[in-house]
């Protein structure tokens, strides 16, 4: 039998545990050109909220009654596909389930970093790290000496962004929630300054931390945090829109303070980033990130929940701010 997590209802906002069910299904037979993969780690992504939304997203929604879409890392245990063999470590679109029977096109990559935990292929050496590196460098274009501000700075993407910006010679400022995460940003991820957005005086704290303005803003939240950043943008600033975690409802379409005057007067640029537009750069990014990890220059934090039963509430917990680093499920 294969235990799976299926989407049972369409949430109005952030999916809660009651929107999912854990079921047992018979293992599928292996057909020609397919692989059977035993999942070891399942990923929990903020972007999952968009994957199950019924409007306003960049991919088709997960169908009601189907296995929850998810990246996973595991081992090939059986294969009829050319070039793939039992024992291969892989990561890809295998879903929230104990095992997956897939065609090779579901595999994102063969995990070559056998000296590192396969869990990293879902975090700092996976979608989070690759997004951090490519979005920061291709859109943010940070230059040595510039100030880079990152929201959700202790998360899987944000923590990598801050460290990469430091490696590129920038001054970094974290925006995060709560004293514990402020300390983590400063001591573990090496930010030069960290601001608790849950405390009073966000605008004043940003102005004090960025006396010469903000050259690059890596936005994972939108909402009131980003509203506070806009007046602090420096001339020629670049804003990378990577996530909108603070927005609880997408219908009606969210609205807020207008940014056009900030962008015009400061000659700033704002652009969205979705990793699926840059898959051709994935392997090169992973190689660069892995080198930094091995050299001790890129640190990471993993929060590993145990058992597939932890899946239904894992996404809601992410949006409640419970995680400390990359959230994973160990199967």
C-alpha positions as CSV (number, residue, x, y, z in Angstrom):
1,X,0.0,0.0,0.0
2,X,1.0,3.6,-0.7
3,X,-0.1,6.3,1.7
4,X,-0.9,9.6,0.0
5,X,-2.0,13.1,0.9
6,X,-4.9,14.2,-1.3
7,X,-6.5,17.6,-1.6
8,X,-10.2,17.2,-0.5
9,X,-11.5,20.7,-0.8
10,X,-10.5,24.1,-2.3
11,X,-9.5,26.5,0.5
12,X,-10.6,30.1,0.5
13,X,-7.2,31.3,1.8
14,X,-4.3,29.4,3.3
15,X,-5.0,25.6,3.2
16,X,-5.7,24.1,6.6
17,X,-5.4,20.5,7.7
18,X,-9.1,19.9,6.9
19,X,-8.5,20.6,3.2
20,X,-6.4,17.4,3.0
21,X,-6.8,13.7,3.8
22,X,-4.2,10.9,4.3
23,X,-5.4,7.8,2.5
24,X,-3.9,4.4,1.6
25,X,-3.9,3.4,-2.0
26,X,-2.6,0.3,-3.8
27,X,0.8,0.7,-5.2
28,X,0.7,1.1,-9.0
29,X,2.2,-1.4,-11.3
30,X,5.3,-0.2,-13.2
31,X,4.8,0.4,-16.8
32,X,7.3,0.7,-19.7
33,X,9.6,3.7,-19.4
34,X,8.6,4.4,-15.8
35,X,10.3,4.5,-12.4
36,X,9.2,3.6,-8.9
37,X,10.6,6.1,-6.4
38,X,10.5,5.7,-2.6
39,X,10.3,9.2,-1.2
40,X,12.6,10.1,1.7
41,X,11.8,13.8,2.1
42,X,8.8,15.8,1.1
43,X,9.0,19.6,0.6
44,X,6.7,22.2,2.1
45,X,6.6,25.4,0.0
46,X,4.9,28.8,0.6
47,X,4.1,28.6,-3.1
48,X,1.8,25.6,-2.5
49,X,-0.8,28.0,-1.5
50,X,-0.9,29.3,-5.1
51,X,-0.8,25.8,-6.5
52,X,-4.1,24.9,-4.9
53,X,-5.8,28.4,-5.5
54,X,-8.5,28.5,-8.1
55,X,-7.5,31.8,-9.7
56,X,-4.7,34.3,-10.2
57,X,-1.7,31.9,-10.3
58,X,1.0,30.8,-12.8
59,X,0.1,27.1,-12.9
60,X,-3.0,25.0,-13.1
61,X,-4.5,24.3,-9.7
62,X,-4.1,20.9,-8.1
63,X,-7.3,18.9,-8.8
64,X,-9.6,18.0,-6.0
65,X,-9.1,14.3,-5.1
66,X,-5.6,14.2,-6.4
67,X,-2.2,13.8,-4.6
68,X,-0.9,17.1,-3.4
69,X,1.7,18.5,-5.8
70,X,5.1,18.7,-4.2
71,X,8.8,18.3,-4.7
72,X,10.3,15.3,-3.1
73,X,13.6,13.6,-2.8
74,X,14.0,9.8,-2.9
75,X,15.6,6.7,-4.3
76,X,14.7,4.8,-7.4
77,X,13.8,1.3,-6.3
78,X,12.7,0.0,-9.7
79,X,13.0,1.2,-13.3
80,X,12.1,0.3,-16.8
81,X,13.2,3.7,-18.1
82,X,16.4,4.0,-20.1
83,X,19.3,5.6,-18.2
84,X,17.7,5.3,-14.8
85,X,18.6,2.5,-12.3
86,X,17.7,1.3,-8.8
87,X,19.7,3.1,-6.3
88,X,19.7,6.5,-8.1
89,X,19.0,9.4,-5.8
90,X,16.6,11.8,-7.4
91,X,14.4,14.8,-6.7
92,X,11.4,15.9,-8.6
93,X,7.6,16.2,-8.8
94,X,6.7,13.1,-6.8
95,X,3.9,14.5,-4.6
96,X,3.0,14.1,-1.0
97,X,3.1,10.3,-0.9
98,X,5.3,7.5,0.3
99,X,6.2,6.3,-3.2
100,X,5.6,7.6,-6.8
101,X,5.4,5.8,-10.1
102,X,6.5,8.4,-12.7
103,X,8.0,9.0,-16.1
104,X,11.4,10.5,-16.3
105,X,10.1,13.9,-17.1
106,X,8.8,14.2,-13.5
107,X,12.4,14.1,-12.3
108,X,14.0,17.4,-11.8
109,X,17.5,16.1,-11.4
110,X,19.7,13.2,-10.4
111,X,21.3,14.1,-7.0
112,X,25.0,14.2,-7.7
113,X,26.0,15.6,-4.3
114,X,26.2,12.2,-2.5
115,X,28.4,13.7,0.2
116,X,25.5,15.9,1.3
117,X,22.1,15.0,2.6
118,X,19.5,14.5,-0.1
119,X,17.2,16.8,1.9
120,X,19.3,19.7,0.7
121,X,18.0,19.1,-2.8
122,X,14.7,20.4,-1.6
123,X,16.1,23.5,0.2
124,X,19.4,25.3,-0.1
125,X,20.4,23.1,-3.1
126,X,16.9,23.0,-4.5
127,X,14.0,25.3,-5.3
128,X,14.8,27.7,-2.4
129,X,18.5,28.1,-3.0
130,X,18.2,28.2,-6.7
131,X,15.4,30.8,-6.5
132,X,17.5,32.9,-4.1
133,X,20.5,32.9,-6.3
134,X,18.9,33.4,-9.7
135,X,16.3,36.0,-8.5
136,X,18.8,38.0,-6.6
137,X,21.5,38.1,-9.3
138,X,19.3,38.2,-12.5
139,X,16.8,40.8,-11.3
140,X,18.3,42.3,-8.2
141,X,21.8,42.7,-9.8
142,X,23.4,43.6,-6.4
143,X,26.7,45.5,-6.5
144,X,29.4,45.5,-3.8
145,X,28.6,48.0,-1.1
146,X,24.9,48.2,-1.9
147,X,22.2,47.6,0.8
148,X,20.0,44.6,0.2
149,X,16.8,44.2,2.3
150,X,15.1,40.8,2.5
151,X,11.6,40.1,3.9
152,X,10.9,36.6,5.4
153,X,14.6,36.7,6.0
154,X,14.8,33.6,8.1
155,X,12.9,31.3,5.7
156,X,14.3,28.9,3.1
157,X,14.6,31.5,0.4
158,X,15.3,34.6,2.5
159,X,18.1,33.1,4.5
160,X,19.9,32.1,1.4
161,X,19.4,35.5,-0.2
162,X,21.0,37.3,2.7
163,X,24.1,35.1,2.7
164,X,24.5,35.2,-1.1
165,X,24.2,39.0,-1.0
166,X,27.0,39.1,1.7
167,X,29.2,36.8,-0.5
168,X,28.7,39.4,-3.3
169,X,29.9,42.2,-1.1
170,X,26.6,43.8,0.0
171,X,25.3,45.1,3.3
172,X,22.3,43.0,4.3
173,X,19.2,43.9,6.4
174,X,16.7,41.2,7.5
175,X,13.0,41.7,8.0
176,X,11.6,38.8,10.1
177,X,9.0,38.0,12.8
178,X,9.9,37.7,16.4
179,X,13.0,38.0,18.6
180,X,14.1,34.4,18.1
181,X,14.2,34.8,14.3
182,X,15.9,38.2,14.6
183,X,18.7,36.5,16.6
184,X,18.9,33.7,14.0
185,X,19.2,36.2,11.1
186,X,22.1,37.9,12.9
187,X,24.0,35.0,14.4
188,X,23.3,32.2,12.0
189,X,22.7,33.8,8.6
190,X,25.1,36.8,9.1
191,X,22.8,39.7,8.4
192,X,24.3,43.1,9.3
193,X,21.0,44.2,10.8
194,X,17.6,42.6,11.5
195,X,14.2,44.1,12.1
196,X,11.2,42.5,13.8
197,X,8.2,43.5,11.8
198,X,5.9,42.4,14.6
199,X,7.3,45.2,16.9
200,X,6.2,48.8,16.6
201,X,8.1,51.3,14.4
202,X,8.8,49.3,11.3
203,X,9.2,52.5,9.2
204,X,11.6,54.1,11.7
205,X,13.6,50.9,12.1
206,X,14.1,50.6,8.3
207,X,15.2,54.2,8.0
208,X,17.7,53.7,10.8
209,X,19.0,50.5,9.3
210,X,19.3,51.9,5.8
211,X,20.5,55.5,6.1
212,X,21.5,55.6,2.4
213,X,18.4,54.0,1.2
214,X,17.6,50.5,-0.1
215,X,19.3,49.4,-3.3
216,X,17.8,46.0,-3.6
217,X,14.6,44.8,-2.0
218,X,13.9,41.0,-2.1
219,X,10.2,40.8,-1.5
220,X,8.7,37.6,-0.1
221,X,5.7,39.1,1.6
222,X,4.0,42.1,-0.1
223,X,1.5,43.9,2.1
224,X,2.4,46.3,4.8
225,X,6.0,45.2,5.0
226,X,6.6,46.1,1.4
227,X,4.6,49.3,1.8
228,X,7.1,50.4,4.5
229,X,10.0,49.6,2.2
230,X,8.9,51.6,-0.8
231,X,9.6,55.1,0.7
232,X,13.2,54.0,1.6
233,X,14.2,52.9,-2.0
234,X,17.4,54.5,-3.2
235,X,17.8,56.0,-6.7
236,X,18.0,53.2,-9.2
237,X,16.7,50.5,-6.8
238,X,15.7,47.1,-7.9
239,X,12.7,45.3,-6.3
240,X,12.5,41.5,-6.7
241,X,8.9,40.2,-6.2
242,X,9.4,36.6,-5.2
243,X,6.4,36.0,-2.9
244,X,3.2,37.5,-1.4
245,X,3.0,35.6,1.9
246,X,1.2,38.3,3.8
247,X,-1.8,38.4,1.5
248,X,-4.5,36.2,3.0
249,X,-7.1,36.6,0.2
250,X,-6.6,36.7,-3.6
251,X,-10.3,37.3,-4.4
252,X,-10.9,40.2,-4.9
253,X,-7.5,41.0,-6.3
254,X,-5.4,42.6,-3.6
255,X,-4.9,46.3,-3.6
256,X,-2.9,48.8,-1.5
257,X,-0.7,51.9,-1.6
258,X,0.3,52.9,-5.1
259,X,4.0,52.4,-5.9
260,X,4.2,54.2,-9.3
261,X,5.6,57.5,-7.9
262,X,8.3,55.7,-5.9
263,X,9.4,53.8,-9.0
264,X,9.3,56.9,-11.2
265,X,11.0,59.4,-8.9
266,X,13.6,56.9,-7.8
267,X,14.0,55.4,-11.3
268,X,13.5,52.0,-9.7
269,X,12.6,48.7,-11.2
270,X,10.2,46.1,-9.9
271,X,9.9,42.6,-11.4
272,X,8.4,39.3,-10.5
273,X,10.4,36.1,-10.4
274,X,9.1,32.5,-10.9
275,X,11.7,29.8,-11.0
276,X,9.9,27.8,-13.7
277,X,11.0,30.4,-16.2
278,X,14.7,29.7,-15.5
279,X,15.0,25.9,-15.4
280,X,17.8,25.9,-17.9
281,X,20.0,27.5,-15.3
282,X,19.2,25.1,-12.5
283,X,22.2,22.8,-12.6
284,X,24.7,25.6,-12.8
285,X,23.1,27.3,-9.8
286,X,23.1,24.1,-7.8
287,X,26.8,23.6,-8.5
288,X,27.6,27.1,-7.3
289,X,25.5,26.7,-4.2
290,X,27.0,23.3,-3.3
291,X,30.4,24.8,-3.5
292,X,29.5,27.4,-1.0
293,X,27.9,24.8,1.3
294,X,31.0,22.6,1.3
295,X,33.2,25.6,2.0
296,X,31.1,26.6,4.9
297,X,30.1,29.9,3.3
298,X,26.4,29.2,2.9
299,X,24.6,28.0,6.0
300,X,21.1,26.5,6.1
301,X,18.5,25.6,8.6
302,X,16.1,22.6,8.2
303,X,13.0,21.9,10.2
304,X,12.1,18.2,9.7
305,X,8.6,17.0,10.7
306,X,8.2,13.2,11.0
307,X,5.8,11.1,9.1
308,X,3.3,11.6,6.3
309,X,0.6,12.4,8.9
310,X,2.4,15.7,9.5
311,X,1.6,16.9,5.9
312,X,-2.0,18.2,6.2
313,X,-1.2,20.9,8.7
314,X,2.4,21.6,7.4
315,X,1.5,24.4,5.0
316,X,-0.8,26.2,7.5
317,X,2.0,26.0,10.1
318,X,4.3,27.6,7.6
319,X,2.0,30.6,7.2
320,X,1.6,30.7,11.0
321,X,5.3,31.4,11.2
322,X,6.1,28.2,13.1
323,X,9.0,27.0,11.0
324,X,12.6,27.8,11.6
325,X,14.3,27.3,8.2
326,X,13.3,25.0,5.4
327,X,10.3,22.9,6.4
328,X,10.4,19.2,5.3
329,X,8.5,16.0,6.0
330,X,10.6,12.8,6.5
331,X,8.6,9.9,5.2
